[in-house]
Amino acid sequence: MSVIANSPAGARTVLLASPRSFCAGVERAIAVVERLLDQRGSPIYVRKQIVHNIHVVAGLQARGAVFVEELDAVPEGATVVFSAHGVSPAVWAQAAGRGLEVIDATCPLVTKVHAEARRFAARGDTVILIGHAGHEEVEGTLGEAPDQTILVQTADEATELEVTDPARVSYLTQTTLAADETTQIIQALRARFPALRGPASEDICYATTNRQDALTAIAGESDLVLVVGSANSSNSLRLVELAHRHGTPSYLIDDPRDIRPEWLDGVNVVGVTAGASAPPRLVEAVIAALAELGPLTVVERETTRETIHFALPSTVRRP
């Protein structure tokens, strides 16, 4: 608060959350497509959006990446990249049937959840997947053991859930959920099924947790929070919701063009962060846009430093 108090009269302050923007899984997925374009030229086909950000997708499209919804839009024998969100075994089988060369850009932390789903199902458990219906990551995980997996989205659903054998129940979570809400759902499941088992380490990824913690550190001091990210980005949406739970108005924006002047009326302190799939340059552009409106002091609040790096698939690493 001392930095804010010492700001020049009439100046607006930006509290910049850190960590923010790209995580290791996103950087890896984007690099896979970029390397393939460099090595093989266009077109390189990508099933779904490689990561959930319209600017990232548009940039790769401009370089020759072709994004498709389903594999039947990919020519037989072509190269296709699976997105960071992962796919079900059925999609892998479809790719094999069409003779496609698959380059898997699934985030390793999502791959971990898939492996847990297979392991829990193999020991005979009903697998409860905590997540959001329709999200690509959830669809992929559900596909690992569709006959034994139940999707739960809320604590109320957990409270009313019925399973074949209450003594053989395990849970998994989508990697991009709100940590506090997920804890409530897990608690409801444990109350419902005392024998409930879970993963050895939590499935919500480090980057999601870190960005939520960083936002929590600034939300209470902010009059407004701007979250840079696209509307289909789960972790970005969770940041907006988290700010609201702290009592601070918050908006999701793809870039500075989405900022409405009326949002800033009477606002002295703007919290700024970005979801894990949003490029850092967009945050810089937002700050530049705010600076055009008057004197601006930028204060970065770092809650932790991320040093995780994921290696590229061997196929892409080859020169």
TAFENDA-V34232 format. One record per residue. N is the residue number from 1. SS is DSSP state (alpha for helix, beta for strand, coil for the rest). Layout:
N/SS
N/SS
This chain:
1/coil
2/alpha
3/alpha
4/alpha
5/alpha
6/coil
7/coil
8/coil
9/coil
10/coil
11/coil
12/beta
13/beta
14/beta
15/beta
16/beta
17/beta
18/beta
19/coil
20/coil
21/coil
22/coil
23/coil
24/alpha
25/alpha
26/alpha
27/alpha
28/alpha
29/alpha
30/alpha
31/alpha
32/alpha
33/alpha
34/alpha
35/alpha
36/alpha
37/alpha
38/alpha
39/alpha
40/alpha
41/coil
42/coil
43/coil
44/beta
45/beta
46/beta
47/beta
48/coil
49/coil
50/coil
51/coil
52/coil
53/coil
54/alpha
55/alpha
56/alpha
57/alpha
58/alpha
59/alpha
60/alpha
61/alpha
62/alpha
63/alpha
64/coil
65/beta
66/beta
67/beta
68/beta
69/coil
70/coil
71/alpha
72/alpha
73/alpha
74/coil
75/coil
76/coil
77/coil
78/coil
79/beta
80/beta
81/beta
82/beta
83/coil
84/coil
85/coil
86/coil
87/coil
88/coil
89/alpha
90/alpha
91/alpha
92/alpha
93/alpha
94/alpha
95/alpha
96/alpha
97/alpha
98/coil
99/coil
100/coil
101/beta
102/beta
103/beta
104/beta
105/coil
106/coil
107/coil
108/alpha
109/alpha
110/alpha
111/alpha
112/alpha
113/alpha
114/alpha
115/alpha
116/alpha
117/alpha
118/alpha
119/alpha
120/alpha
121/alpha
122/alpha
123/coil
124/coil
125/coil
126/beta
127/beta
128/beta
129/beta
130/beta
131/coil
132/coil
133/coil
134/coil
135/coil
136/alpha
137/alpha
138/alpha
139/alpha
140/alpha
141/alpha
142/alpha
143/coil
144/coil
145/coil
146/coil
147/coil
148/coil
149/beta
150/beta
151/beta
152/beta
153/coil
154/coil
155/alpha
156/alpha
157/alpha
158/alpha
159/alpha
160/alpha
161/coil
162/coil
163/coil
164/coil
165/coil
166/coil
167/coil
168/coil
169/beta
170/beta
171/beta
172/beta
173/beta
174/coil
175/coil
176/coil
177/coil
178/coil
179/alpha
180/alpha
181/alpha
182/alpha
183/alpha
184/alpha
185/alpha
186/alpha
187/alpha
188/alpha
189/alpha
190/alpha
191/alpha
192/alpha
193/coil
194/coil
195/coil
196/coil
197/beta
198/coil
199/coil
200/coil
201/coil
202/coil
203/coil
204/coil
205/coil
206/alpha
207/alpha
208/alpha
209/alpha
210/alpha
211/alpha
212/alpha
213/alpha
214/alpha
215/alpha
216/alpha
217/alpha
218/alpha
219/alpha
220/coil
221/coil
222/coil
223/coil
224/beta
225/beta
226/beta
227/beta
228/beta
229/coil
230/coil
231/coil
232/coil
233/coil
234/alpha
235/alpha
236/alpha
237/alpha
238/alpha
239/alpha
240/alpha
241/alpha
242/alpha
243/alpha
244/alpha
245/alpha
246/coil
247/coil
248/coil
249/beta
250/beta
251/beta
252/beta
253/beta
254/coil
255/coil
256/alpha
257/alpha
258/alpha
259/coil
260/coil
261/alpha
262/alpha
263/alpha
264/alpha
265/coil
266/coil
267/coil
268/coil
269/beta
270/beta
271/beta
272/beta
273/beta
274/beta
275/coil
276/coil
277/coil
278/coil
279/coil
280/alpha
281/alpha
282/alpha
283/alpha
284/alpha
285/alpha
286/alpha
287/alpha
288/alpha
289/alpha
290/alpha
291/alpha
292/coil
293/coil
294/coil
295/coil
296/beta
297/beta
298/beta
299/beta
300/beta
301/beta
302/beta
303/coil
304/coil
305/coil
306/coil
307/coil
308/coil
309/coil
310/coil
311/coil
312/coil
313/coil
314/alpha
315/alpha
316/alpha
317/alpha
318/coil
319/coil
